[in-house]
Amino acid sequence: MIKLFVGGLRPDVSEMDIAMLIGLYCNIETIKVVRDRATHKCKGYAFVETSKLEDAQRVISALNGESFKGNVLTIKVSEDEAPKAPKFNKFASKRSIR
């Protein structure tokens, strides 16, 4: 699966809006709109998965930088998150190694 990051979305965007736009350029496997837990409004971005790299490239070529409902879209292949470094706890007890 190829995961696309779709940014620049309005707070009132729905999965159907995204499907109607991106579905013109590829077969969509999944759509995940990232929403605020309290308000359920879109946080401005979503992830769309497609099965073919060619489809993903077609979506990027056609829609990246284009206007959608008054906002400019940013569409790119989503990179896997880098592993997060462990957080340092300054209050943790220090142990000596012997």
DSSP file (Angstrom, degrees, kcal/mol; ACC not computed):
  #  RESIDUE AA STRUCTURE BP1 BP2  ACC     N-H-->O    O-->H-N    N-H-->O    O-->H-N    TCO  KAPPA ALPHA  PHI   PSI    X-CA   Y-CA   Z-CA
    1    1 A M              0   0    0      0, 0.0     2,-0.5     0, 0.0    50,-0.2   0.000 360.0 360.0 360.0 142.6    0.0    0.0    0.0
    2    2 A I  E     -A   50   0A   0     48,-3.4    48,-2.4    50,-0.1     2,-0.5  -0.947 360.0-152.3-107.9 123.0    1.1    3.5   -0.7
    3    3 A K  E     -A   49   0A   0     -2,-0.5    75,-3.2    75,-0.3     2,-0.4  -0.851   7.8-159.8-101.5 127.1    0.0    6.1    1.9
    4    4 A L  E     -AB  48  77A   0     44,-3.5    44,-2.1    -2,-0.5     2,-0.5  -0.875  11.2-140.6-105.5 135.7   -0.5    9.7    0.8
    5    5 A F  E     -AB  47  76A   0     71,-3.3    71,-1.7    -2,-0.4     2,-0.5  -0.825  17.1-166.7 -88.3 129.6   -0.5   12.6    3.2
    6    6 A V  E     +AB  46  75A   0     40,-2.9    40,-2.1    -2,-0.5    69,-0.2  -0.939  14.8 174.0-121.9 107.3   -3.2   15.1    2.2
    7    7 A G  E     +AB  45  74A   0     67,-3.5    67,-2.1    -2,-0.5    38,-0.2  -0.659  47.1  56.1-111.9 166.8   -2.8   18.5    3.9
    8    8 A G        +     0   0    0     36,-1.3     2,-0.2     1,-0.2    60,-0.2   0.721  69.5 154.6  87.0  24.6   -4.6   21.9    3.6
    9    9 A L        -     0   0    0     35,-2.3    -1,-0.2    -3,-0.2    60,-0.1  -0.570  44.0-115.4 -88.0 149.2   -8.0   20.5    4.3
   10   10 A R    >   -     0   0    0     -2,-0.2     3,-1.6    58,-0.1    34,-0.3  -0.414  27.2-112.5 -75.7 156.6  -10.9   22.6    5.8
   11   11 A P  T 3  S+     0   0    0      0, 0.0    31,-2.4     0, 0.0    -1,-0.1   0.755 115.4  53.1 -61.9 -24.7  -12.3   21.7    9.2
   12   12 A D  T 3  S+     0   0    0     29,-0.2     2,-0.1     2,-0.0    29,-0.0   0.269  79.2 129.1 -96.3  12.6  -15.6   20.6    7.7
   13   13 A V    <   -     0   0    0     -3,-1.6     2,-0.3    29,-0.1    29,-0.2  -0.365  42.1-155.0 -70.1 146.5  -14.2   18.2    5.1
   14   14 A S     >  -     0   0    0      1,-0.1     4,-1.8    -2,-0.1     5,-0.2  -0.751  29.9-110.9-116.0 166.0  -15.7   14.7    5.0
   15   15 A E  H  > S+     0   0    0     -2,-0.3     4,-2.7     1,-0.2     5,-0.2   0.868 120.0  56.2 -60.7 -36.4  -14.4   11.4    3.8
   16   16 A M  H  > S+     0   0    0      2,-0.2     4,-2.5     1,-0.2    -1,-0.2   0.886 102.9  54.0 -65.8 -38.5  -16.8   11.6    0.9
   17   17 A D  H  > S+     0   0    0      2,-0.2     4,-1.6     1,-0.2    -1,-0.2   0.935 112.5  43.9 -58.0 -46.3  -15.4   15.0   -0.2
   18   18 A I  H  X>S+     0   0    0     -4,-1.8     4,-3.0     1,-0.2     5,-0.5   0.908 112.4  52.3 -66.6 -42.6  -11.9   13.4   -0.3
   19   19 A A  H  X5S+     0   0    0     -4,-2.7     4,-1.8     1,-0.2    -1,-0.2   0.896 109.4  49.4 -61.3 -40.6  -13.1   10.3   -2.1
   20   20 A M  H  <5S+     0   0    0     -4,-2.5     4,-0.2     2,-0.2    -1,-0.2   0.851 117.5  41.1 -68.7 -33.6  -14.9   12.3   -4.8
   21   21 A L  H ><5S+     0   0    0     -4,-1.6     3,-0.8    -5,-0.2    -2,-0.2   0.962 124.7  31.7 -77.2 -55.3  -11.7   14.4   -5.4
   22   22 A I  H >X5S+     0   0    0     -4,-3.0     3,-2.2     1,-0.2     4,-1.1   0.789 105.9  72.3 -78.2 -28.3   -9.0   11.8   -5.2
   23   23 A G  T 3<<S+     0   0    0     -4,-1.8    -1,-0.2    -5,-0.5    -3,-0.1   0.668  85.2  69.2 -61.9 -16.5  -11.1    9.0   -6.6
   24   24 A L  T <4 S+     0   0    0     -3,-0.8    -1,-0.3    -4,-0.2    -2,-0.2   0.725 110.0  33.0 -70.1 -20.8  -10.9   10.6  -10.0
   25   25 A Y  T <4 S+     0   0    0     -3,-2.2     2,-0.3     1,-0.2    -2,-0.2   0.556 125.7   7.7-115.4 -13.2   -7.2    9.8  -10.1
   26   26 A C  S  < S-     0   0    0     -4,-1.1     2,-0.6    32,-0.1    -1,-0.2  -0.986  74.8 -93.3-159.9 166.9   -6.8    6.5   -8.3
   27   27 A N        -     0   0    0     -2,-0.3    24,-0.5    -3,-0.1     2,-0.4  -0.820  45.2-141.8 -86.2 120.9   -8.5    3.5   -6.6
   28   28 A I  E     +C   50   0A   0     -2,-0.6    22,-0.2     1,-0.2     3,-0.1  -0.713  23.9 179.5 -90.1 129.7   -8.8    4.4   -3.0
   29   29 A E  E    S-     0   0A   0     20,-3.5     2,-0.3    -2,-0.4    21,-0.2   0.868  70.3  -2.9 -90.8 -48.6   -8.2    1.6   -0.4
   30   30 A T  E     -C   49   0A   0     19,-1.1    19,-2.5     2,-0.0     2,-0.4  -0.986  53.8-158.9-144.0 153.8   -8.7    3.6    2.8
   31   31 A I  E     -C   48   0A   0     -2,-0.3     2,-0.5    17,-0.2    17,-0.2  -0.999   8.3-176.2-131.1 130.4   -9.3    7.2    3.9
   32   32 A K  E     -C   47   0A   0     15,-2.9    15,-2.3    -2,-0.4     2,-0.5  -0.912   7.3-164.2-129.1 104.5   -8.4    8.4    7.4
   33   33 A V  E     -C   46   0A   0     -2,-0.5     2,-0.6    13,-0.2    13,-0.2  -0.771  21.8-132.5 -84.9 126.4   -9.4   12.0    8.2
   34   34 A V  E     -     0   0A   0     11,-1.9     9,-3.0    -2,-0.5    11,-0.5  -0.717  33.8-174.1 -84.5 121.0   -7.5   13.1   11.3
   35   35 A R  E     -C   42   0A   0     -2,-0.6     2,-0.3     7,-0.3     7,-0.2  -0.834  30.9-105.0-121.0 152.5  -10.1   14.8   13.6
   36   36 A D     >  -     0   0    0      5,-2.8     4,-2.1    -2,-0.3     5,-0.1  -0.561  29.1-137.4 -69.2 134.2  -10.0   16.7   16.9
   37   37 A R  T  4 S+     0   0    0     -2,-0.3    -1,-0.1     1,-0.2    -2,-0.0   0.860  98.5  41.9 -66.1 -35.2  -11.3   14.4   19.6
   38   38 A A  T  4 S+     0   0    0      1,-0.1    -1,-0.2     3,-0.1    -2,-0.0   0.920 129.5  23.2 -79.7 -44.8  -13.5   17.1   21.3
   39   39 A T  T  4 S-     0   0    0      2,-0.1    -2,-0.2     0, 0.0    -1,-0.1   0.651  88.0-137.3 -98.6 -17.4  -15.0   18.9   18.2
   40   40 A H     <  +     0   0    0     -4,-2.1     2,-0.3     1,-0.3    -3,-0.1   0.649  56.9 139.6  64.6  17.2  -14.7   16.1   15.6
   41   41 A K        -     0   0    0      1,-0.1    -5,-2.8    -5,-0.1    -1,-0.3  -0.641  63.8 -94.6 -88.1 150.3  -13.5   18.7   13.1
   42   42 A C  E     - C   0  35A   0    -31,-2.4    -7,-0.3    -2,-0.3    -1,-0.1  -0.375  23.4-142.1 -62.0 137.0  -10.7   17.9   10.7
   43   43 A K  E     -     0   0A   0     -9,-3.0    -1,-0.1     2,-0.4    -8,-0.1   0.390  58.2 -88.2 -82.0   3.4   -7.3   19.0   11.9
   44   44 A G  E    S+     0   0A   0    -10,-0.4   -35,-2.3   -34,-0.3   -36,-1.3   0.416 100.1  66.5 108.0  -0.6   -6.4   19.9    8.4
   45   45 A Y  E     -A    7   0A   0    -11,-0.5   -11,-1.9   -38,-0.2    -2,-0.4  -0.980  48.2-178.3-150.2 163.3   -5.0   16.7    7.1
   46   46 A A  E     -AC   6  33A   0    -40,-2.1   -40,-2.9    -2,-0.3     2,-0.4  -0.921  22.7-124.5-149.6 170.3   -5.9   13.1    6.1
   47   47 A F  E     -AC   5  32A   0    -15,-2.3   -15,-2.9    -2,-0.3     2,-0.4  -0.990  19.7-170.0-125.5 134.7   -4.2   10.0    4.9
   48   48 A V  E     -AC   4  31A   0    -44,-2.1   -44,-3.5    -2,-0.4     2,-0.4  -0.986   8.2-153.7-124.2 132.7   -5.3    8.1    1.8
   49   49 A E  E     +AC   3  30A   0    -19,-2.5   -20,-3.5    -2,-0.4   -19,-1.1  -0.895  14.9 174.6-109.4 138.0   -4.0    4.7    0.8
   50   50 A T  E     -AC   2  28A   0    -48,-2.4   -48,-3.4    -2,-0.4   -22,-0.1  -0.927  31.9-131.5-132.9 159.2   -3.9    3.3   -2.7
   51   51 A S  S    S+     0   0    0    -24,-0.5     2,-0.4    -2,-0.3   -23,-0.1   0.701  83.4  61.8 -88.1 -18.5   -2.4    0.1   -3.9
   52   52 A K     >  -     0   0    0    -25,-0.2     4,-1.9     1,-0.1     5,-0.1  -0.904  63.7-147.5-118.2 137.1   -0.3    1.3   -6.8
   53   53 A L  H  > S+     0   0    0     -2,-0.4     4,-2.5     1,-0.2     5,-0.2   0.860 103.0  58.4 -62.6 -36.8    2.6    3.7   -6.9
   54   54 A E  H  > S+     0   0    0      1,-0.2     4,-1.9     2,-0.2    -1,-0.2   0.893 105.4  49.5 -61.5 -40.1    1.6    4.9  -10.3
   55   55 A D  H  > S+     0   0    0      2,-0.2     4,-2.2     1,-0.2    -1,-0.2   0.920 110.1  50.6 -64.2 -43.8   -1.8    5.9   -8.9
   56   56 A A  H  X S+     0   0    0     -4,-1.9     4,-2.4     1,-0.2    -2,-0.2   0.918 110.7  48.9 -60.8 -43.9   -0.2    7.8   -6.0
   57   57 A Q  H  X S+     0   0    0     -4,-2.5     4,-2.6     1,-0.2    -1,-0.2   0.866 109.1  53.2 -64.7 -36.0    2.1    9.7   -8.4
   58   58 A R  H  X S+     0   0    0     -4,-1.9     4,-2.1     2,-0.2    -1,-0.2   0.905 109.5  48.5 -65.3 -41.8   -0.9   10.6  -10.6
   59   59 A V  H  X S+     0   0    0     -4,-2.2     4,-2.7     2,-0.2     5,-0.4   0.932 112.9  47.7 -62.9 -46.2   -2.8   12.0   -7.6
   60   60 A I  H  X S+     0   0    0     -4,-2.4     4,-1.9     1,-0.2    -2,-0.2   0.931 113.0  48.1 -61.6 -46.8    0.3   14.1   -6.6
   61   61 A S  H  < S+     0   0    0     -4,-2.6    -1,-0.2     1,-0.2    -2,-0.2   0.883 118.7  39.8 -61.5 -39.2    0.8   15.4  -10.1
   62   62 A A  H  < S+     0   0    0     -4,-2.1    -2,-0.2    -5,-0.2    -1,-0.2   0.846 129.1  22.2 -81.3 -34.6   -2.8   16.4  -10.5
   63   63 A L  H >< S+     0   0    0     -4,-2.7     3,-2.3    -5,-0.2    10,-0.3   0.671  82.1 111.1-116.3 -18.9   -3.7   17.8   -7.1
   64   64 A N  T 3< S+     0   0    0     -4,-1.9    10,-0.2    -5,-0.4     3,-0.1  -0.427  96.5  10.0 -63.3 125.7   -0.6   18.9   -5.2
   65   65 A G  T 3  S+     0   0    0      8,-2.6    -1,-0.3     1,-0.3     2,-0.1   0.380 102.0 125.9  86.6  -3.3   -0.7   22.7   -5.0
   66   66 A E    <   -     0   0    0     -3,-2.3     7,-3.1     6,-0.1     2,-0.3  -0.479  64.7-106.8 -86.1 159.9   -4.3   22.9   -6.3
   67   67 A S  E     +D   72   0B   0      5,-0.2     2,-0.4    -2,-0.1     5,-0.2  -0.673  33.8 180.0 -87.5 137.8   -7.2   24.7   -4.6
   68   68 A F  E >  S-D   71   0B   0      3,-3.2     3,-1.6    -2,-0.3   -58,-0.1  -0.931  73.5 -20.6-140.7 114.4   -9.9   22.6   -2.9
   69   69 A K  T 3  S-     0   0    0     -2,-0.4     3,-0.1     1,-0.3   -56,-0.0   0.843 129.7 -49.2  54.4  37.1  -12.8   24.3   -1.1
   70   70 A G  T 3  S+     0   0    0      1,-0.3     2,-0.3   -60,-0.0    -1,-0.3   0.368 120.3  99.4  89.7  -5.0  -10.7   27.5   -0.8
   71   71 A N  E <  S-D   68   0B   0     -3,-1.6    -3,-3.2   -63,-0.1     2,-0.5  -0.861  73.6-118.0-114.9 150.5   -7.5   25.9    0.6
   72   72 A V  E     -D   67   0B   0     -2,-0.3    -5,-0.2    -5,-0.2     2,-0.2  -0.750  33.6-133.2 -87.2 127.8   -4.3   24.9   -1.2
   73   73 A L        -     0   0    0     -7,-3.1    -8,-2.6    -2,-0.5     2,-0.5  -0.531  13.2-160.0 -83.3 144.9   -3.7   21.2   -1.0
   74   74 A T  E     +B    7   0A   0    -67,-2.1   -67,-3.5    -2,-0.2     2,-0.4  -0.990  17.9 176.6-118.9 118.4   -0.4   19.6   -0.1
   75   75 A I  E     +B    6   0A   0     -2,-0.5     2,-0.3   -69,-0.2   -69,-0.2  -0.987  11.4 143.0-128.1 127.7   -0.2   16.0   -1.3
   76   76 A K  E     -B    5   0A   0    -71,-1.7   -71,-3.3    -2,-0.4     2,-0.3  -0.975  56.7 -81.3-153.6 162.8    2.9   13.8   -0.9
   77   77 A V  E     -B    4   0A   0     -2,-0.3     2,-0.3   -73,-0.2   -73,-0.3  -0.551  53.8-119.2 -68.1 129.1    3.8   10.2   -0.2
   78   78 A S        -     0   0    0    -75,-3.2     2,-0.3    -2,-0.3   -75,-0.3  -0.555  22.9-142.7 -75.4 128.1    3.7    9.8    3.6
   79   79 A E        -     0   0    0     -2,-0.3     3,-0.1     1,-0.1    -1,-0.0  -0.685  27.2-102.2 -88.3 144.0    7.0    8.8    5.1
   80   80 A D        -     0   0    0     -2,-0.3     2,-0.1     1,-0.1    -1,-0.1  -0.349  46.6 -97.6 -62.4 145.0    6.9    6.4    8.0
   81   81 A E        -     0   0    0      1,-0.1    -1,-0.1    -3,-0.0     3,-0.1  -0.412  37.2-120.2 -65.6 136.3    7.4    8.1   11.3
   82   82 A A        -     0   0    0      1,-0.1    -1,-0.1    -2,-0.1    -3,-0.0  -0.482  40.9 -90.0 -71.3 147.3   11.0    8.0   12.6
   83   83 A P        -     0   0    0      0, 0.0     2,-0.3     0, 0.0    -1,-0.1  -0.349  46.9-119.2 -59.5 137.6   11.4    6.2   15.9
   84   84 A K        -     0   0    0     -3,-0.1     3,-0.1     1,-0.1    -3,-0.0  -0.583  22.4-117.1 -82.2 140.1   11.0    8.7   18.7
   85   85 A A        -     0   0    0     -2,-0.3    -1,-0.1     1,-0.1     2,-0.0  -0.471  39.5 -98.0 -71.2 144.5   13.9    9.2   21.1
   86   86 A P        -     0   0    0      0, 0.0     2,-0.2     0, 0.0    -1,-0.1  -0.351  41.7-112.2 -63.5 144.3   13.2    8.3   24.7
   87   87 A K        -     0   0    0     -3,-0.1     2,-0.5     1,-0.1    -3,-0.0  -0.551  24.5-125.8 -79.7 141.9   12.3   11.2   26.9
   88   88 A F        -     0   0    0     -2,-0.2     2,-0.7     2,-0.0    -1,-0.1  -0.754  16.1-155.4 -88.6 128.4   14.7   12.2   29.5
   89   89 A N    >   -     0   0    0     -2,-0.5     3,-1.6     1,-0.1    -2,-0.0  -0.900   4.0-166.0-106.0 107.1   13.2   12.4   33.0
   90   90 A K  T 3  S+     0   0    0     -2,-0.7    -1,-0.1     1,-0.3    -2,-0.0   0.646  87.3  56.3 -69.9 -12.2   15.2   14.8   35.1
   91   91 A F  T 3  S+     0   0    0      2,-0.1    -1,-0.3    -3,-0.1     2,-0.1   0.465  79.8 113.6 -96.9  -2.1   13.6   13.6   38.3
   92   92 A A  S <  S-     0   0    0     -3,-1.6     2,-0.1     1,-0.1    -4,-0.0  -0.403  77.7-102.0 -69.1 146.5   14.5    9.9   37.7
   93   93 A S        -     0   0    0      1,-0.1     2,-0.4    -2,-0.1    -1,-0.1  -0.401  33.1-123.3 -70.2 145.4   16.9    8.6   40.3
   94   94 A K        -     0   0    0     -2,-0.1     2,-0.4    -3,-0.1    -1,-0.1  -0.743  24.9-162.7 -91.1 133.4   20.5    8.2   39.1
   95   95 A R        -     0   0    0     -2,-0.4     2,-0.4     2,-0.0     0, 0.0  -0.939  11.7-136.2-116.8 137.9   22.1    4.8   39.4
   96   96 A S        -     0   0    0     -2,-0.4     2,-0.5     2,-0.0    -2,-0.0  -0.727  13.5-137.2 -92.3 143.3   25.7    4.1   39.3
   97   97 A I              0   0    0     -2,-0.4    -2,-0.0     1,-0.1    -1,-0.0  -0.868 360.0 360.0 -99.8 125.8   27.0    1.3   37.2
   98   98 A R              0   0    0     -2,-0.5    -1,-0.1     0, 0.0    -2,-0.0   0.368 360.0 360.0-121.2 360.0   29.7   -0.8   38.9
